[in-house]
Structure formats: structure tokens, C-alpha cells
Amino acid sequence: MTEMVHMGTANGLDAKELKRMADKIRMHVIEMTFEAGSGHPGGSLSAAELFSVLYFKVLRHDPEDPEWPGRDKFVLSKGHVAPALYAALAESGYFPVEELLTLRKLGSRLQGHPARGKLPGIEVSTGSLGQGLSMACGLSLAAKLDKKDTRVYCLMGDGELQSGQNWEAMMLASHYKLNNLTIFVDRNRLQIMGKTEDTLSIEPLEAKLKAFGFRTMTIDGHNVKQIIKACERTSSSPTAVIMNTVKGKGVSFMENNPDFHGRSCKPDERDRALKEIKERSSW
Amino acid sequence: MVRAAQRKYYGKALAKLAERPDIVVLDADLGDSTRTSEFAAAAKDRFIQIGIAEQNMMGVAAGLAASGKTVFASTFAVFATGRCWEQIRQAIAYPRLNVKVVATHCGISVGGDGASHQALEDIAIMRALPNMTVLSPADANETYEATIAIAEYNGPCYMRMGRADFPIITPEGVKFTIGKATVLHEGNDITLIGTGQMVVSCMEAANILEEAGISAEVINMSTIKPLDTETVLRSVSKTKCVVTAEEHSIIGGLGSAVAECLSENGPMPMERVGVKDSFGESGDPSELMKKYGLTTDDVVAAAERLIERKGRK
């Protein structure tokens, strides 16, 4: 069966391996943002398990053939956590892992935010918050028009839900019954200026998503089994998964520290962070 | 002169394009006005109602285009460009996706709706976007052909048109070439470059000037970007002075594009007929065109001032 050939060799890790892959992604994120001297490690770390599960378990994709028409599609609406996406793509085999260290450098395919056409595996250009879900809806609609079973996944930040365009897109997703669409909200509760609920509260979030016509669920966003289960679809509506996460997850001094939303590690911090992850995951 | 609304012919062209299965048309609750309803009648499944949500419309357009669709997204120009400029920038222009933003209700001749609905800055803001092609056809016939041309072109486009019925001055069935201006009337003393419905005013002005012994060359600049600098420079090498005319602000539109070209290739006397850095207001279209200096007489007056300046040198 052609589809099986195209499933991608990277798919199908077990829970333990997925957990370990999440830590590998974390190590890349620390090193990439350190090397770049800037970037957004905090939110990249909070979504590491999701990237691991999507790229090594759930997505039907083929790193050897990024344009394979049968592929599922991923949109990174919170585009500033591009380092984690790039790490997942490189580990999947879309491009050499060594290229990760070119992040944000002149001439690199690894732009500060994901750019379609620059790097294989990037479906749409994101980074300006609040826009990714609309693009994901377009991908979902196209699949419906073409009667394809493409699944579309969109990772959103919690802070970016303050942007009104998201709610326009949600209305559209439920109106057109885009049940091939799943959104994940990385609910780490922090944004640049502090806590989301102090900045501009987004709660009660699940009730809002439900009111906008989504099938909703709340999970532990660091539990790979719960993420896998959330990706099983049985609904006639689009699905919204609120992932409770910890910003900076996996590095003790970065956890829940808004300072690391938008700055990279200093040399000693990098060393400590890598040591901590390595010891835990035996990489 | 036969008159017709550009949007009516836009709708006709879309209905023709409905035979192409890759074409999808998006509407923000104005399909009856923009005439995308003609496409809906021909290909209901590929007409997607987005609701009054232009920002979302541009993002959805990007997602569809990223899936291989040729997407037309239409609404009034104020909302099609201003409301969602950054969405067009990020989602469409930056990745160079195949989306055609086609807007009606440009300029002051929108009339009674007033300043809130009169787009006078759309060329300026769309022209500034990398990868964006900007069209402003002169009449209904040219609008039809331009619609077919942008559907064949692979990349982002912005096309503007007016609301009202304008005189038809271009022949039917002439293939539209993006980036190519048309010399409608040859002359030696002055170049009149118009876009949109102001092309008619330039033609009328040329006739009036001819009676006064001034030979005017008239150019229909229906592509603003990329600007046909070759045609502009060839003309001014004879005439040595230029009037531009547009139903748009004099800031950032056709006048600015031509001024940029002339400044870089040897400056020369120039006048810009357009809205002088102001908002419009409610009124009858013809009254508004007069009040805001967008009539044939305004083109003639500008031309006469230029001829005098040129003579004094």
C-alpha cells in the first residue's frame, strides 16, 4: 500500500521513546537559542512533548518527500517556538541536525519564525500571533473540497488567544464542521508581560472553546499518552485540546520563569540546562 | 459612450473561471456588491462565505492557496486592504501564495457611503508589499481581461475597481498583459498617465488640450506594480513633462510610483492629480469628483501649468 510506504520511518515511537525524544528536542532548543543569542526557549520547552508525539507518532508525513500529497499538516501558530519545530523536523529527517545551529543567522533556512518556502516541512508562514488558526482552517477547507482525509493540527499559544482573529477562525471552523482540524492550546499561563490572567484573562477557556463549537478536552501537556489519546478523533466538530503545561518545562531554573519567554541561556545556564536534561534522559 | 460597472465584468470573468476546478472564491458578506455571487451561482461548492471577518478571510485564503488552490478574496477596498493588511503581508505576500485580493468600491466615487467606505490609500499600502502585483484597470472590458490574466498568473495580486458605471474605453477581448501600459493616444508636448476611471479624464483632457494646440500623449497605467517604466520613459523622452491622474491619494499611489521612476531617471516637471491628503465625504459621485479635484478640467489645468513651467525653463 503506497500510504504505508509514505508513513515515514520516524513514526511509531513508544511512550518512553517519545518522552526521551521530547528531551532531545529540549536539548536542541537550548543549544540553538544559545548559539543564536536570542529566541524563545520557554514556550519551546513547554511544547516539546507535543512536537515529539506529532512528528514521531501521530502525523502521517514523509521527511524524504515533504510535499507528499497524502501528508497531514501542522501549523505552528505560536511561531516564536520555531526552534522546537525545527528540532522535530531535523530529528525526523527533513534536513541535517547540524543545520539547527544556523537558527536566526544570515542566509539560514531556519528563520526566526517559520517561513513557507524556505525550509521543507513548513506549510505556512507564521509568527505574527493570532493568524495561524485561519491558515489551518484554509488547509482544512481545502482538504474537504478535495475530499481528502488530511488531518490538520494547529499549535496555539494561550496568550495569542487574546487576538480576535482566532475567534473569527473558530466560528468558521465550527460553521464548516472542520472535524479534520485539531487545535492544541499550550496553556503555560505566561506571556511576555507576565501571567495571562493578569495581562488579559482568557478564562474560562474551555467554556469559550465549547461555546464556539469545538469538542474540547483538557490534558496534561507533558503526558505523551494523554496527547496521543487527544489525537484520536471521533467527532463531527473540530477539536480543541487545552494542554496544561509549564513554561520552560524540563529545566528546573527555567520552569515558570517568564524571563525565558524571549531570551536565550547564558553560557553557564546552557551547561546546567543540558546537564540536567542529559542526566534525566541519558542522551 | 457606453458605461458599465467594472465589478459586473469581474463577476462575469469569475463565472467563466468557475470551469477551472482549482479556483476558490471567498466572500466577506458583500458578494452581491462585489459580484462574486456570479461565481457562487456557477460553482457553489467553491464559493466560501467567511462572514464579516476579513482578517480571517486572508488567513483562510493563504491556507487554501498553500493547498494548491487559486484563491480570489473580495470585498470593499477599505476592508480588503486596510482591515487585514498585516494578514496579507504575513500570510500571503511573504510566502508568495497564489491569492488574488480583488476589491471594489475604490476611490471617492463610492459616493453616499462617505469617507469610511472610500478607499484612497489602498494602492499605497499594497504597493509597499514585496511580491505583490497591483492592478487598477480602466474600465469594465479591461477588468474582465485583467481578471483572467491574474488567474493565470501564479502569485499574489491586488486589483482595485470602482463602484459606479464608468465609460468603456478599451476594446473587448484584448488579452491583458500584467506590467504593460497602453499608449491610448500619441502626443509630443505632455504625457498624461491615468489609472482606473481617471484614464477617461486623461483622454478627454487630451482632446481639450489639442484644441489649445497642445499635443498630449495618454497612457493607461493599469498595472501600478510592476510599473511599466519603459513606456513611461519612452514617452517622457519626447514630452519632458508628466501629469498623473488617479482616484486615490496623491501619497503613495500612481503619482508616487511615476515620480519615483522619473526622479531616478532625470527629474522633470510633474503634477499629480489625485486626492490631496484628505479623507472623502458623502455626496453625489460627480460632485465629489469635482470637489476633490478629480475631473477632466483638473487634468487640463495641471497640464497647462506644466506646459508653462516647461516653457519658462
Boltz contact constraints between the chains, C-beta under 6 A:
constraints:
  - contact:
      token1: [A, 116]
      token2: [B, 95]
      max_distance: 6.0
  - contact:
      token1: [A, 117]
      token2: [B, 95]
      max_distance: 6.0
  - contact:
      token1: [A, 123]
      token2: [B, 66]
      max_distance: 6.0
  - contact:
      token1: [A, 124]
      token2: [B, 66]
      max_distance: 6.0
  - contact:
      token1: [A, 125]
      token2: [B, 94]
      max_distance: 6.0
  - contact:
      token1: [A, 125]
      token2: [B, 95]
      max_distance: 6.0
  - contact:
      token1: [A, 128]
      token2: [B, 90]
      max_distance: 6.0
  - contact:
      token1: [A, 131]
      token2: [B, 59]
      max_distance: 6.0
  - contact:
      token1: [A, 131]
      token2: [B, 90]
      max_distance: 6.0
  - contact:
      token1: [A, 131]
      token2: [B, 91]
      max_distance: 6.0
  - contact:
      token1: [A, 134]
      token2: [B, 56]
      max_distance: 6.0
  - contact:
      token1: [A, 134]
      token2: [B, 59]
      max_distance: 6.0
  - contact:
      token1: [A, 134]
      token2: [B, 60]
      max_distance: 6.0
  - contact:
      token1: [A, 135]
      token2: [B, 59]
      max_distance: 6.0
  - contact:
      token1: [A, 135]
      token2: [B, 62]
      max_distance: 6.0
  - contact:
      token1: [A, 135]
      token2: [B, 63]
      max_distance: 6.0
  - contact:
      token1: [A, 135]
      token2: [B, 91]
      max_distance: 6.0
  - contact:
      token1: [A, 137]
      token2: [B, 60]
      max_distance: 6.0
  - contact:
      token1: [A, 138]
      token2: [B, 60]
      max_distance: 6.0
  - contact:
      token1: [A, 138]
      token2: [B, 62]
      max_distance: 6.0
  - contact:
      token1: [A, 138]
      token2: [B, 63]
      max_distance: 6.0
  - contact:
      token1: [A, 138]
      token2: [B, 64]
      max_distance: 6.0
  - contact:
      token1: [A, 139]
      token2: [B, 63]
      max_distance: 6.0
  - contact:
      token1: [A, 139]
      token2: [B, 67]
      max_distance: 6.0
  - contact:
      token1: [A, 142]
      token2: [B, 64]
      max_distance: 6.0
  - contact:
      token1: [A, 142]
      token2: [B, 67]
      max_distance: 6.0
  - contact:
      token1: [A, 142]
      token2: [B, 69]
      max_distance: 6.0
  - contact:
      token1: [A, 165]
      token2: [B, 55]
      max_distance: 6.0
  - contact:
      token1: [A, 165]
      token2: [B, 56]
      max_distance: 6.0
  - contact:
      token1: [A, 168]
      token2: [B, 53]
      max_distance: 6.0
  - contact:
      token1: [A, 168]
      token2: [B, 56]
      max_distance: 6.0
  - contact:
      token1: [A, 169]
      token2: [B, 56]
      max_distance: 6.0
